[in-house]
Amino acid sequence: MGIIPAGKAVAFSARKGQAITITNTYGKQVIDFWAFNQNDHNDFLSMVHTRTILSKVALTKGDRLYSTRLKPILTLTEDTTRGVHDMICL
């Protein structure tokens, strides 16, 4: 997959165990990211549930992200940014 311009979006499928790399090419952009269970679109990434389960508001390497059904849906396996990944969805 190529570069997604600012203000644009793309959808793609990923299988269990497949790695996804997100690179912030300009350094301080906000990246909006959603993940859905391919077999149940009512089961999707939930920052509220993730925050509650992890008992923190900022993600770090190794953290699992949880779905609306309280299942792990993603794992943050690498983080090379110097920024903070907060989960406060305002």
VENWOLIN-V885736 format. One record per residue. PHI is phi in radians with two decimals (NA if undefined). OMEGA is omega in whole degrees, -180 to 180 (none if undefined). Layout:
phi:PHI omega:OMEGA
phi:PHI omega:OMEGA
This chain:
phi:NA omega:-178
phi:-1.62 omega:180
phi:-1.38 omega:176
phi:-1.73 omega:-178
phi:-1.10 omega:177
phi:-0.94 omega:179
phi:1.42 omega:-180
phi:-1.96 omega:-179
phi:-2.45 omega:176
phi:-2.58 omega:176
phi:-2.10 omega:179
phi:-2.69 omega:178
phi:-1.77 omega:175
phi:-2.38 omega:180
phi:-1.63 omega:176
phi:-0.96 omega:-180
phi:1.56 omega:179
phi:-1.37 omega:179
phi:-1.56 omega:175
phi:-2.11 omega:178
phi:-1.90 omega:176
phi:-2.06 omega:-179
phi:-2.02 omega:178
phi:-1.54 omega:-171
phi:-1.18 omega:-177
phi:-1.87 omega:170
phi:1.62 omega:-173
phi:-2.19 omega:178
phi:-1.34 omega:171
phi:-1.59 omega:178
phi:-1.98 omega:175
phi:-1.52 omega:-174
phi:-2.42 omega:177
phi:-2.23 omega:176
phi:-2.36 omega:180
phi:-2.15 omega:171
phi:-1.21 omega:-177
phi:-1.08 omega:-177
phi:-1.67 omega:-178
phi:-2.72 omega:-176
phi:-1.22 omega:172
phi:-1.49 omega:178
phi:-1.90 omega:-174
phi:-2.47 omega:-180
phi:-0.93 omega:-179
phi:-2.25 omega:177
phi:-1.15 omega:179
phi:-1.09 omega:180
phi:-1.17 omega:179
phi:-1.08 omega:178
phi:-1.00 omega:-178
phi:-1.14 omega:-178
phi:-1.16 omega:-179
phi:-1.41 omega:-177
phi:1.00 omega:176
phi:-2.76 omega:-177
phi:-1.89 omega:180
phi:-2.13 omega:179
phi:-1.39 omega:173
phi:-2.39 omega:-180
phi:-0.89 omega:179
phi:1.68 omega:-180
phi:-1.20 omega:171
phi:-1.62 omega:175
phi:-1.88 omega:-170
phi:-1.96 omega:-179
phi:-1.67 omega:178
phi:-1.11 omega:177
phi:-1.69 omega:177
phi:1.13 omega:177
phi:-1.87 omega:174
phi:-1.08 omega:-179
phi:-2.04 omega:178
phi:-2.57 omega:173
phi:-2.28 omega:176
phi:-1.43 omega:-173
phi:-1.64 omega:180
phi:-2.62 omega:178
phi:-2.63 omega:-179
phi:-1.84 omega:179
phi:-1.36 omega:174
phi:-1.67 omega:-178
phi:-1.51 omega:179
phi:-1.95 omega:179
phi:-1.72 omega:-178
phi:-1.46 omega:-180
phi:-2.02 omega:177
phi:-1.50 omega:-176
phi:-1.62 omega:-180
phi:-1.71 omega:none
